[in-house]
């Protein structure tokens, strides 16, 4: 047992019954005398507190504690010019972190709670799906671990080592695509998006008290190279719509509002024919459709109305709801364009091949570029796009991307002719209308 530095003793003395012994300056043992035990115990309690505060209890520390104190004193001597935080603050911070790591909240449970919270907040389905997909990959790597045990270094290593989960198809036009092995890593944009998803997860966990700090704050920050927006030239847009009219007429309304009205992909997928007023030449997007949650009115140009008119209906979605169906029809149009390019190449003609796949957001970028050039009003273009920021953003991203002659050519693109399969499709739709609905229309 370690020696007690503060003791209370009964003594045989004519005037005193108890004595308190305690360490004084220089390690000298001091004594104080009392006439009763209660007073002696009170003094001993006070002296023991003083011994603890002044570090005089070092002699009663265990071997491990002594080694830790000796290490700390040596460390402080080495870094005297740049002293670290006080030892007490370091120990308190470590104690809180260590207790947090003992929490039963695992990464998998935290992700489930996070997704449930975002669902309740009304996050749009596509955004929720993207969040779920990115967090699921993190769960696959760390699902059973306590959330608070995840370190910044582990988050950085995970982000930087992300691998692709998709195999890319290759092959020439007209041939059956062949699958290659998976790409070793995902792009920098995808890595950045995964980092954002994780940051949101840990920020949410911090508000619940599951972690003390967000380990993503100082984690690796992938920086994708800055690139100009990808767009299609007017000749390419004209070819694309000619292929759609012939091979995928069901997609003409969907792509026409994207190319000639600048409507975002997800906004177009939520659109209904009742939002299109051909007579007034306007598209009215309610807050339930727009990305920003604010309603906006988009002015239609003549060529957009020309593309929409053969397909118009009183109501219903303007695009097939099933993603697989949309991809199937788009692939048919792309294959037709690739076949045309192959024929030109075989004939020795020098012509720019149609880009398959098309650049990301090519429709919206094309609209912004050619609308700004044709109408020379950044504010009007920004209002059409639903931008809430300064119109200067348009000049920064879209200025110098094309010529005025190309803008004139772009807004002259119109349907070649009403395809027979569109007429047949409309006739089939009309025959499918319920009798009472037609009667109501006649009334």
VENFEN-V483666 format. One record per pair of residues at least 12 apart in sequence whose ideal C-beta (glycine too) atoms are under 6 Angstrom apart, sorted by the first residue. I is the first residue (numbers start at 1). GAP is how many residues later the second one is. D is the distance in whole Angstrom. If there is no record, write none. Layout:
# VENFEN-V483666
I:GAP:D
I:GAP:D
This chain:
# VENFEN-V483666
2:58:4
5:18:5
5:46:6
6:16:5
6:38:5
6:41:5
6:42:5
7:14:5
8:12:6
8:32:5
8:36:5
16:17:4
16:19:6
17:18:6
18:16:5
18:19:5
18:22:4
19:12:6
19:14:5
20:12:5
20:20:5
20:23:5
20:24:5
22:25:4
23:33:5
72:15:6
96:116:6
97:115:6
100:48:4
100:112:6
101:45:5
101:47:5
101:48:4
103:43:6
103:45:6
105:42:5
105:105:5
106:38:6
107:32:6
107:35:5
107:36:5
107:38:5
107:40:5
108:31:5
108:35:4
110:37:5
110:95:5
111:24:5
111:28:5
114:87:5
114:90:5
115:17:6
126:140:6
131:66:6
134:60:5
134:63:4
135:62:6
141:17:6
147:58:6
147:63:5
147:64:6
148:63:5
150:65:6
151:64:6
152:63:4
152:66:5
152:67:5
155:60:5
155:61:6
155:64:4
156:63:5
156:64:4
159:32:5
159:36:5
159:61:5
160:60:5
162:24:5
162:29:6
163:22:6
164:18:5
164:19:4
164:22:5
167:12:4
167:15:5
168:12:6
173:165:3
173:166:6
173:169:5
174:165:6
188:34:4
188:36:4
189:35:5
191:31:4
192:30:5
198:18:5
199:17:4
202:12:4
202:14:5
229:136:4
229:168:6
230:129:2
230:132:5
231:131:6
231:134:4
231:135:4
231:138:5
232:130:5
232:134:5
234:172:5
234:175:4
234:176:4
236:118:6
237:176:6
238:175:5
242:174:6
243:90:4
243:93:5
243:94:5
244:89:5
245:174:5
247:85:4
247:86:5
247:89:5
248:81:4
248:84:5
248:85:5
249:170:6
249:172:6
249:173:5
250:70:6
250:79:6
251:78:5
252:55:6
253:55:6
253:58:5
253:65:4
254:14:6
254:64:6
254:65:4
256:48:6
256:51:4
258:105:4
259:104:5
260:43:6
260:44:4
261:22:6
261:37:5
261:43:6
262:102:5
262:105:4
262:122:5
262:123:5
264:27:6
267:22:5
267:23:6
269:50:6
270:19:5
271:47:5
272:43:6
273:40:5
273:42:5
273:43:5
273:45:6
274:41:5
278:27:6
281:19:5
282:15:5
283:15:4
284:13:5
290:96:6
296:90:5
298:86:6
303:110:6
303:111:5
306:108:5
306:109:6
307:108:6
310:108:5
310:112:5
334:22:5
337:17:4
338:18:6
341:12:4
368:30:5
369:29:5
369:32:5
369:33:5
370:37:4
370:40:4
372:22:6
372:26:6
373:31:6
373:34:4
374:33:4
374:37:6
378:13:3
378:16:5
379:12:5
381:13:6
382:12:6
